[in-house]
Amino acid sequence: MLKRNMERARSALIGLGTTVLSVPAAANLPDAPEPEGGYEEGNWIDLMQGYLFEGGTVLATVVSMAGFVWVSWTGLTKFNEARQGKAEWGEVGLLGIAGGVLLLVIAFLLQQALAIIGG
């Protein structure tokens, strides 16, 4: 019983010491960067619009990267099938052209969407 209480007291002291020592370290954290496209001080709506626009930019980048990875993976798969004789080489070329057009359309649509969101 005494041993268990001593362990609890020791754990509590370690936790308290860790908390006290970590408070000064947290005081030196940098401020969050402000979004591009200025805003007036205290205008929270414009500030949130800026953060949403930057979030939309990141999301558009992720969608574009996912499309690129998908087209690349499909192209490599079709290329491997053509090497093994399971597909025609014309299918590889057609997939390359269609994939390139698809990536251009995705990039164009995301650029237009960001232009609308950005105002």
Backbone bond lengths (Angstrom), bond angles and torsions (degrees), N, CA, C in turn:
res aa  C-N    CA-C-N  psi(-1)  N-CA   C-N-CA  omega(-1)  CA-C   N-CA-C  phi
1 M - - - 1.455 - - 1.532 110.89 -
2 L 1.329 115.78 -46.77 1.454 120.69 -179.56 1.532 110.49 -65.29
3 K 1.332 115.13 -38.96 1.462 119.61 179.84 1.527 111.00 -63.11
4 R 1.343 117.08 -41.28 1.464 120.85 179.89 1.525 111.06 -66.33
5 N 1.332 117.24 -39.65 1.468 120.44 178.20 1.525 111.18 -66.81
6 M 1.324 116.57 -36.04 1.464 119.54 177.37 1.532 110.99 -65.99
7 E 1.335 117.22 -38.66 1.465 121.35 176.90 1.524 110.98 -63.23
8 R 1.323 116.43 -43.15 1.470 120.49 178.38 1.526 111.20 -62.97
9 A 1.329 116.59 -43.59 1.466 120.26 179.52 1.525 110.25 -64.32
10 R 1.326 116.56 -41.19 1.463 120.79 178.51 1.526 110.84 -62.59
11 S 1.337 116.73 -44.56 1.469 120.74 178.81 1.520 111.27 -63.30
12 A 1.330 116.81 -40.27 1.468 120.52 178.93 1.524 110.76 -64.17
13 L 1.335 117.43 -41.75 1.466 120.49 178.51 1.518 111.93 -65.94
14 I 1.304 117.07 -39.81 1.466 120.18 177.60 1.529 110.16 -64.10
15 G 1.334 116.83 -43.69 1.466 120.42 177.99 1.513 112.31 -62.66
16 L 1.339 117.02 -42.79 1.459 121.23 178.56 1.524 110.89 -64.54
17 G 1.347 116.18 -43.86 1.466 119.55 178.78 1.511 112.71 -62.79
18 T 1.334 116.50 -40.65 1.462 121.05 178.36 1.522 110.89 -63.88
19 T 1.325 116.76 -41.66 1.464 121.26 179.49 1.521 110.81 -63.96
20 V 1.333 116.96 -45.58 1.462 120.73 -178.74 1.519 110.81 -64.28
21 L 1.319 117.38 -40.17 1.459 120.23 -177.87 1.531 112.84 -74.93
22 S 1.319 118.78 -24.67 1.461 120.56 -177.06 1.519 113.32 -87.65
23 V 1.314 119.43 -15.09 1.469 121.63 -178.93 1.524 111.63 -63.07
24 P 1.340 120.50 -46.71 1.468 118.86 178.42 1.526 112.84 -63.39
25 A 1.317 118.62 -31.27 1.460 120.70 -179.83 1.515 111.01 -67.86
26 A 1.317 118.51 -34.22 1.460 121.90 -179.43 1.525 111.70 -74.59
27 A 1.317 117.86 -17.55 1.457 120.38 -176.83 1.527 112.14 -72.60
28 N 1.320 119.53 -18.28 1.456 122.09 -175.62 1.527 113.30 -100.08
29 L 1.321 118.63 19.87 1.454 120.19 179.30 1.525 110.20 -70.52
30 P 1.326 118.25 142.81 1.467 120.01 179.43 1.523 111.16 -73.91
31 D 1.324 115.07 158.73 1.465 120.42 176.35 1.527 109.71 -72.83
32 A 1.326 115.80 153.39 1.465 120.44 176.78 1.526 108.85 -68.40
33 P 1.329 117.96 138.78 1.466 119.31 179.21 1.522 110.50 -66.70
34 E 1.314 115.17 144.15 1.459 120.27 179.74 1.520 109.12 -86.44
35 P 1.323 117.78 148.85 1.462 120.59 -178.85 1.518 111.78 -68.75
36 E 1.334 114.40 159.02 1.457 121.13 177.44 1.525 109.99 -69.25
37 G 1.317 116.68 164.56 1.462 121.75 175.13 1.510 111.56 78.64
38 G 1.278 117.55 69.60 1.444 127.30 -172.63 1.522 118.51 -21.88
39 Y 1.292 114.32 159.94 1.451 122.80 178.42 1.516 107.56 -149.51
40 E 1.321 115.67 157.04 1.453 119.80 179.09 1.523 109.97 -78.53
41 E 1.306 115.92 149.66 1.476 120.61 179.22 1.521 109.79 -61.98
42 G 1.312 116.63 127.18 1.459 121.73 179.23 1.518 113.98 89.25
43 N 1.323 118.34 -3.53 1.464 121.18 178.80 1.530 108.44 -90.59
44 W 1.313 115.51 91.22 1.457 121.66 -174.34 1.524 112.39 -71.19
45 I 1.316 117.66 -28.15 1.466 120.06 -179.05 1.531 110.16 -66.79
46 D 1.327 116.95 -45.93 1.469 119.53 177.66 1.529 111.13 -64.98
47 L 1.330 116.64 -36.66 1.462 120.23 178.74 1.527 110.29 -63.58
48 M 1.329 117.14 -45.52 1.466 120.52 179.34 1.532 111.08 -66.88
49 Q 1.337 117.17 -35.74 1.464 120.07 175.74 1.527 110.24 -61.78
50 G 1.320 117.18 -41.11 1.460 120.69 177.82 1.517 111.66 -62.00
51 Y 1.346 116.56 -44.79 1.464 119.70 178.59 1.523 111.36 -65.42
52 L 1.338 117.61 -39.55 1.464 120.43 177.92 1.520 111.50 -65.11
53 F 1.337 117.04 -38.41 1.457 119.89 177.81 1.522 110.74 -63.90
54 E 1.331 116.81 -42.95 1.465 119.07 178.86 1.521 110.71 -67.19
55 G 1.332 117.49 -35.86 1.459 120.31 174.84 1.515 111.21 -64.52
56 G 1.339 116.85 -38.80 1.460 121.01 176.48 1.520 111.61 -64.53
57 T 1.326 116.52 -36.31 1.460 120.31 177.51 1.526 110.73 -64.57
58 V 1.328 116.28 -42.44 1.465 120.04 178.00 1.526 110.09 -64.80
59 L 1.335 116.77 -42.98 1.468 120.69 179.13 1.530 110.98 -62.79
60 A 1.317 117.46 -41.54 1.465 120.45 177.86 1.524 111.06 -63.16
61 T 1.321 116.65 -38.32 1.461 120.02 177.28 1.522 111.14 -64.46
62 V 1.338 116.64 -41.54 1.464 120.66 179.50 1.529 110.56 -65.12
63 V 1.343 117.48 -41.45 1.468 121.16 178.27 1.532 110.07 -63.11
64 S 1.322 117.29 -42.39 1.465 120.53 179.03 1.533 110.94 -64.33
65 M 1.327 116.50 -41.44 1.462 119.44 179.21 1.526 110.73 -65.91
66 A 1.328 117.33 -39.90 1.464 120.41 178.51 1.526 110.50 -63.67
67 G 1.326 117.18 -40.67 1.464 120.50 176.68 1.514 111.65 -63.28
68 F 1.330 117.27 -41.75 1.461 120.88 178.69 1.520 111.08 -63.17
69 V 1.347 116.71 -44.46 1.463 120.52 179.69 1.522 110.36 -63.53
70 W 1.342 116.97 -41.49 1.464 120.74 -179.42 1.532 111.05 -63.83
71 V 1.323 116.78 -46.73 1.462 120.16 179.80 1.528 110.18 -64.93
72 S 1.318 117.48 -40.97 1.470 120.57 179.30 1.525 111.17 -64.00
73 W 1.326 116.88 -45.29 1.462 120.14 -179.73 1.530 111.21 -63.13
74 T 1.319 116.16 -43.06 1.463 120.01 178.87 1.524 110.54 -64.27
75 G 1.332 117.04 -40.96 1.460 120.42 178.78 1.522 112.34 -63.96
76 L 1.335 116.67 -42.83 1.462 119.34 178.26 1.523 111.24 -66.10
77 T 1.316 117.13 -37.74 1.460 120.40 178.15 1.527 110.66 -64.13
78 K 1.333 116.40 -45.32 1.469 120.13 179.68 1.530 110.55 -66.15
79 F 1.330 117.52 -37.57 1.458 121.11 177.10 1.530 110.39 -61.60
80 N 1.330 116.63 -43.56 1.459 120.66 179.19 1.532 110.85 -64.38
81 E 1.346 116.68 -39.57 1.464 119.77 177.12 1.524 111.03 -63.65
82 A 1.326 117.51 -39.12 1.461 120.97 179.22 1.527 110.71 -66.45
83 R 1.322 117.76 -38.03 1.464 120.95 177.22 1.524 111.86 -64.02
84 Q 1.338 116.37 -33.38 1.462 120.62 -179.27 1.523 112.34 -85.80
85 G 1.324 117.43 -4.82 1.455 121.41 179.14 1.517 113.83 86.29
86 K 1.321 118.04 9.38 1.472 121.58 -179.93 1.525 111.94 -86.94
87 A 1.320 118.09 -13.98 1.463 122.33 -179.82 1.533 108.29 -140.83
88 E 1.324 115.21 160.82 1.473 121.19 177.99 1.525 109.68 -86.19
89 W 1.331 115.34 152.92 1.461 119.80 178.38 1.524 111.44 -68.09
90 G 1.318 116.48 -26.69 1.459 119.51 176.13 1.517 112.00 -63.56
91 E 1.339 116.75 -32.44 1.464 120.14 176.97 1.528 111.31 -65.55
92 V 1.328 115.68 -35.54 1.465 119.91 178.31 1.528 109.47 -65.26
93 G 1.324 116.87 -46.06 1.463 120.46 178.33 1.513 112.64 -62.99
94 L 1.340 116.17 -42.83 1.461 120.15 178.88 1.523 110.89 -63.39
95 L 1.330 116.64 -41.55 1.466 120.31 178.48 1.527 110.45 -64.33
96 G 1.329 117.48 -38.67 1.470 120.39 177.70 1.518 112.09 -62.53
97 I 1.334 116.37 -43.52 1.469 120.12 179.11 1.519 110.60 -67.46
98 A 1.330 116.94 -47.87 1.470 120.62 -179.51 1.532 110.99 -63.24
99 G 1.344 117.27 -39.90 1.457 120.22 178.17 1.519 112.15 -65.08
100 G 1.332 117.11 -40.98 1.460 120.18 176.99 1.515 112.45 -62.88
101 V 1.336 116.20 -42.97 1.470 119.85 177.55 1.519 110.23 -63.83
102 L 1.332 116.92 -41.45 1.459 120.90 178.80 1.523 111.17 -60.41
103 L 1.318 117.21 -43.08 1.463 120.15 178.64 1.529 111.74 -65.06
104 L 1.319 117.18 -38.12 1.468 120.03 177.10 1.528 111.58 -65.75
105 V 1.324 116.90 -40.63 1.471 120.28 178.69 1.525 110.26 -66.00
106 I 1.331 117.46 -42.86 1.469 120.46 178.07 1.522 110.47 -60.30
107 A 1.325 116.96 -46.73 1.467 120.88 -179.83 1.528 110.81 -61.89
108 F 1.328 117.40 -42.37 1.465 120.89 179.79 1.530 111.34 -64.10
109 L 1.327 117.08 -46.44 1.462 120.24 -178.72 1.528 111.94 -65.05
110 L 1.320 117.00 -39.76 1.463 119.18 178.37 1.526 111.47 -67.93
111 Q 1.333 116.78 -35.82 1.462 119.88 176.84 1.528 110.47 -65.36
112 Q 1.315 116.98 -41.81 1.465 120.21 177.83 1.524 111.55 -64.62
113 A 1.344 116.49 -40.41 1.460 120.17 179.22 1.521 110.92 -63.92
114 L 1.327 117.19 -40.73 1.469 119.93 178.76 1.528 111.07 -68.63
115 A 1.324 117.61 -33.64 1.461 120.01 177.23 1.523 110.48 -66.27
116 I 1.320 117.22 -37.24 1.474 120.48 178.38 1.519 110.67 -69.85
117 I 1.343 116.90 -44.14 1.455 120.76 -179.77 1.531 110.98 -64.40
118 G 1.337 116.06 -41.25 1.451 120.83 -177.75 1.522 113.36 -70.40
119 G 1.299 116.08 -16.41 1.461 119.71 177.25 1.464 110.15 77.54
